[in-house]
């Protein structure tokens, strides 16, 4: 019961903020224009600031664990490629591929993961190292997949898609934020308070504003029409990936904080960033918001089950 209450405390507030956004849109307090501007603001300003801070505050040199970071990266890469290949074969509506793949592999590692690990162990532990191994790949492949699977007619030829994907990676605000954070951490950058505080304020807005935008942009009737891919992506995100890779992680010798961070990477709900990027890159934002809402709602129970099983077996202390 304690584990259930703990997981509900971690996930229900996130879901509640999305409900607030949906309610405010229904009573016309928020407009379509607000949702559009909020999505762009989060994508181009708030999320880069948040990820810059998360990576910058990590003492990469002293806490570096090549085996662990490499494991996170390989698992992420295998997950992405496998889901992309299978979705190309199995999804009937090819316009859904980009959003489906992104929501199936892309966890709330930065937005929810660090807070979750801190609640269990009192500090972020191995969370930032997991972020270094996974989040850059999350975003690089999200750009590539959304570019190649885009509904935008401007990039139809393979050659133009490759060029477009490369350009999008270089100018993607989230990737830039992570890259600058890595540099700042490695060189031990110190910023004066008058510069650090504004970055913290902007980064702190990322999660609540993104969740409000998801709720306000959620279209219930359209979402019901996409219930099959929503359920499939939810199953992959919350259950399948963890069922495959957690036993491998245990066999590799990862325990406690490292194993919990890996579990968050594999089985936490789809990140709100997936909706923001789909909205900004001509992807299926309706499917994205549907998967984010459902995975957030169900993750309180599935994450609790995973944690209970791993604790019962003695792999989490």
Secondary structure as UniProt FT lines:
FT   HELIX           2..26
FT   TURN            27..28
FT   HELIX           32..41
FT   HELIX           42..46
FT   HELIX           47..56
FT   HELIX           60..63
FT   HELIX           66..90
FT   HELIX           94..96
FT   HELIX           97..105
FT   HELIX           109..113
FT   HELIX           114..121
FT   TURN            125..126
FT   HELIX           127..148
FT   HELIX           153..155
FT   HELIX           158..171
FT   HELIX           173..186
FT   TURN            187..188
FT   HELIX           193..217
FT   HELIX           220..225
FT   HELIX           227..235
FT   HELIX           236..240
FT   HELIX           241..251
FT   TURN            252..253
FT   HELIX           256..267
FT   HELIX           272..280
FT   TURN            281..282
FT   HELIX           285..312
FT   TURN            313..314
//
